Amino acid sequence: MTVLYSIVFAVAIGLFSLLTLRSHRSQLERRMQHRSPKTDDEFAGLFPADQGTIAIRIRQLLYPWVDINLARMTPTDELCRDLGLARIDGLDVVGFIQDIEKEFQIKIPDSEAEKMRTLKDIVEYVAKGK
């Protein structure tokens, strides 16, 4: 009988998690729906000329870590609040930072990573480190 309760409890937790994730994704998409999607070239144009290609690549690296279409993001979107990065666990955040470090062959100290709130913050840091 306890096995049955455990299975029912696990299924309930899974359904709750799925519904919460869908709700969070819907909220994020509603927040961005008024924005027009940007191609890579248009997105690069939102940054200084020497940072455009960095911005495009970081946006591409971010795709696997969030559940929304990043074509509507802006340089000043906050990674946690606006893009939903807060919903992922700490290991995923570390993974995203490691992706950036590997792609650009740089090291981002934890103290610097904690200061990065927006894509613009990350792009500026990477541009300085290159």
Helices and strands as residue ranges (DSSP letters): H 2-32, H 40-44, G 49-51, H 52-62, G 63-65, G 70-72, G 85-87, H 90-104, H 110-113, H 119-129
